[in-house]
């Protein structure tokens, strides 16, 4: 389950603006684990799943327009246990033409677990 909190959401009539942000909250379940992706005994949030959570937050901050992920550049800083929650904040830091670049940062209940950038393009 992903919960969203949007500040000043962009709409079809309003372009994306620098400073807009979205926070997503996701419960880490076994389906998001590294074990499910073929790493036996590694029952924590998988890096590819964390990248997807960051991309989802970046997509949400782009509003109603259709966007496609162009690049995800993140550092997975710490393991998150099954049952914990991950909070991801995506903030627009650049909007040029059709390209939106978001800073992403995320925490679980104990510490910062991810930082980086996601680039999306309007199609």
N, C-alpha and C positions, 0 to 999 in steps of 0.2 A: 504494500500500500504506500502510495506517495501522497503526501500532503503538500500543498503549495501555499506560499505567501508571496504576493506580488506587490511591488511598490511602483506606482504610476505605470500601469501596464500599457504597452503600445497597442494601438488599434489600427485597422486598415487605413484610417484617415490621418493617423499620427505616426511619423517615422519613429524607429527605435532611437532612443536618446541615451547618450552617455550618462551613466549613473543609475539607470534602471537596474533593479535586481530582483531575483527570485530566490527563495529558499525552499528546497525540497527536503522532506524527511522520509526516510525509508527504513523499515525494519529489515534487518539482515536475516534472511531465512536460508535454509539449506540449499534452496535452488540457486542462490547467489554465491555459493561456496566454491573455493578452489577444488575441493574434493569432487564436486559434480563435473568439473572441467577436466578431470583425469589426474588429479594429484591426490592419491590415496593418503588419508590421515591428515590432510591439511584442511581442516574444517573451519575456515575463516573466510571473510569476504575476498573474492577473487579480484585481481587487478582488472581484468577485462570487464567485469561487472561494475566495478567502481568507475571505470572510464565511461561506461554507459550511463551511470547515474549522473555523472558530470555533464555529459552530452544532453541528457534529458532536461536538466536544469537550464542549460544554455538555450535549448530549443524553446522552453517555456518563456524565457525572457524576451524572445523575439516576437511574441504575441501571436496574432491570428494568421500571419503570413506563413507560407510554406517555405521552410528552409531545409537545407541539406548540410550535413556535417562535412567540413573540408579538412579539419585537422584537430586532433586531440593531443595535447602535450601536457602530461601530468606527472607528478612524482607521488607514488604511493608510499607514504611515510611510515605507516604502522598498520599492523593487523587489527581487524575488527571481528570480534567474536559473533557467532551465530546468536541471535536473540537481542543483540544491541541495536541501536538506531544510528543511522548516519545522516547528518545534516549537511547538505551541500548548498552553498550560496554561489550563484552565478551573477556577475555584475558586468554590464556592458562597459567596456573601456575604449572601444573604437567602433565607429560605424562609417564606412567609406563605400559609397555606391551601393552595392548589394552585399558587401561583406561585413559581418558582425563578428567582433572579437570580444570574448568574455573572459574575465578572470574568474577562476573557480577555486574555492577553498572549502574544505569539509572537516567535520569533527565527529567523533563518536562520543560516548559518555565519558571517556577518559582523556582524550587528547586529539590533536590535529592529525588527520589521517591522509589528507590529500591537498595538493596545491598545484596550480598550473593554469593553462589557458585552453579554451575551446573556440575554434573558428567555424562559423556557419555562413552559408550564402543563401540569399533569397532566390528561389527559382520560379 
